[in-house]
Amino acid sequence: MAEFALVDYFIMGEAIGIVATLVVSFYYSRKQMQKLSVDIESKVLSDMDEKINDLTRMTVEKPHLMKVVSNVDSYQTEEIAFTYHLLQTFAHVYHMYQRKLVSDNEWIGWLSRMRTCFEQGKIREYWESDLELEKWFDPAFHQFIENEIVRKTIPEKK
């Protein structure tokens, strides 16, 4: 059986300490890289959303531009453009919540606003109409609207 001197124990402890320091450093740098990746993705998403907001703002101001993306013949094109703009805003908030960039408290407020719009406004009619607005949004948001908003809200009787 090998005998270890006190110095040998110090050398092993030093080696273990160095390895542990490297492991901890690697863990925190990897965690920081993941956070940076989410931050960059969120910035890109916000930039793209800003572009969409600018475009929809233009269609609200000039409804005849709507024909560029959708050949809708309707006297309500301003309403349709605004509805799309509103849904685009809801989609952006939803995606920010998915990325955990919006607090639960803030999300509850937005969720309440969305449900109120679908209960009291005409947005539900447009969502369920033959305009097929859902085609303009990703499947996750579409499913969220169907399951968490449309099915959980009852339209107000007029």
PyMOL commands that set and color helices and strands:
alter all, ss='L'
color gray80, all
select helices_A, chain A and resi 6-61+63-68+77-98+104-120+123-128+133-136+139-150
alter helices_A, ss='H'
color red, helices_A
deselect
rebuild
show_as cartoon
